[in-house]
Amino acid sequence: MECKLYEKIRRGLALDKSEIKLLADIVREELKFLIRNHILPTPRNYERWFLVFCHALEGGMRLSDQELMDLYSKIYGDRESFSEVAFDIEKTILVLETIVRDLQSALVESSEFTRKKEKELSKLQEDNVTPILLELLMHVKDLKKQNERFLKRIEEQNKVIEELKRRIQEVQTEANMDPLTGLFNRRSLERAVEDLWKEFKKDGRVFSLILLDMDNFKSVNDVFGHAVGDLVLKRVAQAIRSSLRARDIVGRWGGDEFMVLLPGTELEMARRIADRLSAVVGTLRIKVEGNELTVSLTPGVAQVSEHHTSFMDLFKEADGQLYINKKKKGKE
């Protein structure tokens, strides 16, 4: 498939401002995708996935990870290069740190040994200087200087590793968080649900799910614009997060819908939490252009049980409850 930007880069042609911005978007999104899906960024993998992202973003498409993988298969005919070598970033960094730390420790021991020998040889030199002793002393001094140079390089490599860790953490955070609200994004919520589902199947640990949908949010965007709509979403997200327990998991499921996962929480408690969240958000007063906006939420709550065969069953139950509650509000 065609990628105009890739062809210009390959031919060494100058890029205009819009193309430079597109290039930055492709690199950022591709790197997040590779890290998120544990795909080793070998030159071959990186080039192939660059073409996938280039084709998608040039066409104005914002695709899910699954859709990107399907596009990859369409372009290359198979999925063999999804991951030449699967890797774990945290473990890779840990191994690098261990290697550097062990090498540093060995060099420190060597430096201490050479300093000790230099002292002994210097003392002997005062008493009885011989050509052989003098030559040996020079070798020890050379070894000491080499160790000092190596230690300096090791310290520099430590700084490189720390910077790499920082950047990877930033990318991972960006890949897992919703940039507007600062809450977990949909993919992070799906992973959290998988973990809770496994615990329920293995040990019977219950959990509950709350869906929270903002009422009449479309009218906010229509009347005041998307900038105000974004502000409202941020304020609502902050109110929800600050009203939950530390162990609770909250994220933006999509649009104006939020999801809360409550580990170890049964249905009645989950309903009380949902009511509290709705009440807290209902007290918000957002001043915009001389107007005071109020916000309301409609919740849908469900507790995992044996009759649920998958997460989607649980989700549909909560979504169904949300729909019923919306209809009740409409009649009030």
N, C-alpha and C positions, 0 to 999 in steps of 0.2 A: 504494500500500500504506500501511497505517496506521502512524503513528509517534506514540505518545501524548506523548512528551517534546517532539517538535517542535511539536505542537499547543499544548501548555502554554506553550512559549516564545513562539510566535507570538501567543498571546492575552494575554501578559503576566502569566500566573499564577505564583504563588510555587512554588518547587521544594523538595521535601523533601531530606534528606541523601542518600538512595539515588539520587535523580534528579540531584543535583549531582555525585555520583561517576560516574554513568553519562554525564553530559554531558562530564566531564573525560576519561573513557575514549574517548568518540566523537571528541572534538577531537584527542586525542593520536594515536589510530590512523588517523584520516583524514589528518592532516598527514603522518604517516610514509608512508602509501599514496601520496599525491599526489607527494611528493618522490621516492619510490622509482620511480614510473612516469612521472616527468617530465610531470605534468599541471599546467598553470598554474592556481593557485588564484584564478581570477576569481570575483566574487560568484556568478555563475550556476553555475559548476562546483562551488564550495564548497557551495552550498545543495543541489544535486542529490546530491553525494556524501555530504553530511551525512545526508540521508534514507536513503541506502543503508546507511550504517553504523548509523544509529539503528535501522532495521528489523532489521539483523543482530544487533546487540548486545542490543536489547530482547528478542529471541527466544532469547538465549543462544547464538547461533551464532558460532563462530570460523572464518571462511572464508579460504581462500587468495585470492591476488590474482585468479586466474582465476575463481574462484567469485563474487567480488565483482563482477567485470566482467559475468559472466552474470546476476547479480542486477540490475545496472544496466540491462542490456538488457531484462530482464523487466519492470522498473518503467517505463522510459521508451520502450521499443519499438525502440531503436536504440543505436548506439555513437557517434553523431556528436560527443557532448560529452566523450568520453574525454579529449580534449585539444584545447581551442579553439586553443591555441598551444603546441606542444611547446617546452620551454625547458631550458637547461642551467644549473643553479644556480651552479656554479663560474664559468662564463663570465659570467653575469649579475653576480655579485659583482665579478669582475675589471673589467668595464666600468664599474661604479659607482665602483670605486676609482680607475680611470684618469681618469674625469671629474672627480672631486673633487680628485685630485692635480694635474691640469692647471689647474683653476680656482684652486687654492691657489697654484700657481706663478705664474700670471698676476697674482694679487692681490699677491703678495710683490714682484714686479717693479714693479707700479704703486705700491706703498707706498714702495719705494726711490726711484722717480722723483719722487713727491710730496715726500718728505723732502728730496731734493736741491734741488728747485725752491723749497721753503720756505726752505731755507738761503740760496739765491741772492737770493730776494726780500727776506728779512730783512736781508741785507747792504745791498742797494740802498735799503731803507727807512731805514737809518741815515744814508745819504748824502743821499737826496733823496726825501722822502715826498710823494707826489702822491695825490689821491683815487683815480685809476685803479689805481695800484700797490697802494694799500691794499685796494681791492676785490678785486683779483686775488689778493693774499695771503690774504684771507679765504676765497676760493673754494678755494684750494689746501689750506688748513687743514681746510675742510669735507670735501674729497675724501679727505684723510688719515684723518679720523675715520670716514668711511664704509668705507674700506678695512679699518681696524682692526676695525670691527663685522662686516664680511663675513668676515674671517679668523677671528674668534672663532666665527662660525656654522659655517664650514667645519670647524674643529676639532671642533665638536660633532657634525657629520655624520660625521666620521671615526670618532668613538666609537660612533655609532649603527651604522655599517657593521661595525665590529669586533664589536659585540655580536650583530648579525645573523649574521655568519660563525660566531661561537661557538655560537649556538643552532642554526643549520643543521647544523653539524658534530655537535652532540649528537644531533639528530634522525636524521641519516644513520647515525651510529654505532648508535643504538638500532634503526634499521631493518635494519641489516646484521648485528648481533650477536645471539647467543643470550643473553638476559638472565641465565639461571641460571649457565651455565658460562663466559661471557665469550669463547667461541669464535665463529667465524663460524656464521651460521644456514644453513638449507637453501637459501634463495634466493641467498645470497652464494656458496655452493658451486656452485650451478647456473651462476651467471655465470662463476665461475672455470673451470669445466669447459668452457664455451662458448669462452673465450679459448684454453685449452690445445688444444681440439679444432681451432680455426681454425689455430693454429700448426702442429699436426701435419699437417693437410691441405695447408697452404701450403708448409711447409719440411721436413716429415718429422720434426719434433722430437718425440721420444717422451716419454711420461709414463706413470706407473703410478698405480693407485688401490688404496687399502686400505680395506676395511670392517672395523670393529671392533665386535663385539657383546658386551655384558657378559653373563656367564653367571649364570643364576638371579637376575637382578635383581628380578624380581617378588616373590620370597620376602623380599627386604630390605624392600620397601614393605609387604608383608603383615604381617611380624613386627614391624618397628620403626616403621612409619609413613612417610609421604611426606617429612616433614622430614629424616629420616635418609637416605632415598633421595636427596633433593636434595644433601645433604652428600657422599654417596658419588660422585654424578655430578660435583660440583665438584672433588673430590680427583682423580678419574680424569682429568678434563679437564686439570687442571694438570700431572699427571704426563706425559700424552701431549704436551702443548705444549712442556714443558721438555726433552723427549727428541728433538725434531725439529730439523732445520736451519732457518735463517732463511728460506730460499726455499720451504720446504714449507708447504702450506696445510692447515689442519685445522679441522673444524667439527663441529657436532652435526647429524647427518642427521635424527634424530628419536628420541624416547624415550630408550632406552639404547644407541643406535647412533651411532657416530662415523665420519666419513669423513676420510681423509688423501689429499691429492693431491701427487704427487711429480714435479715437472717435471724433465725430463732424466734420468729414472731408469728403468733397465731392470728386468725381472722379478726376476732373482736378487737384486739389491740391495734391491728393494722387499720381497722375502720376508724378507731379513735385518733390515730396518727393522721389519717387522711383528713378527718374533720378539722383537726388542729391546723394542718397546713393550709386548708381552705380558709380558715378563719384568719390566720396570720396574713395571708396574701390579700384577703379582703380589707384589711386595715391600711393597705398601702395607699398613699396619696401622691401621685406623680404630677408635678406642675409642668405644663407645656403651653407655651404661647398664651399665657394668661388663663389657661384652663387647668382644672384639676382632674386628672384621670383616676378612675378607680378600676380595679381589676378583680375578676372572680374566676375561680377554678371549679371544674366539675371532676370529681374523682371516680375511679372504678377500681375496686379492690377484689383480690382473689388470693386464696391460700393454696399452696401446693398440696396435692393429695394423691392417693394411689390410683384414682380414676383418671388422672392426667397421664397421657402416654408420652407427651413431649412438652417442651416449653411453650410451643404454639398453642396447645390446649389451654394452658394456664393464661397465656396472653389473651386469647379469645374470650375467656371467661371474664377477665378484668375489663376488656374492651366492651363486652356486652353489658356489664354493669354500668360502665361509663355512659353508654348509649341510653340505657334506661333512666339514669339520673338526669341526663340532658333533656329527655322528653318530659320528665317530671317538672323540671325548671320551666320548660316552655309553657306548661299548663298553669303554673302558679301566677 
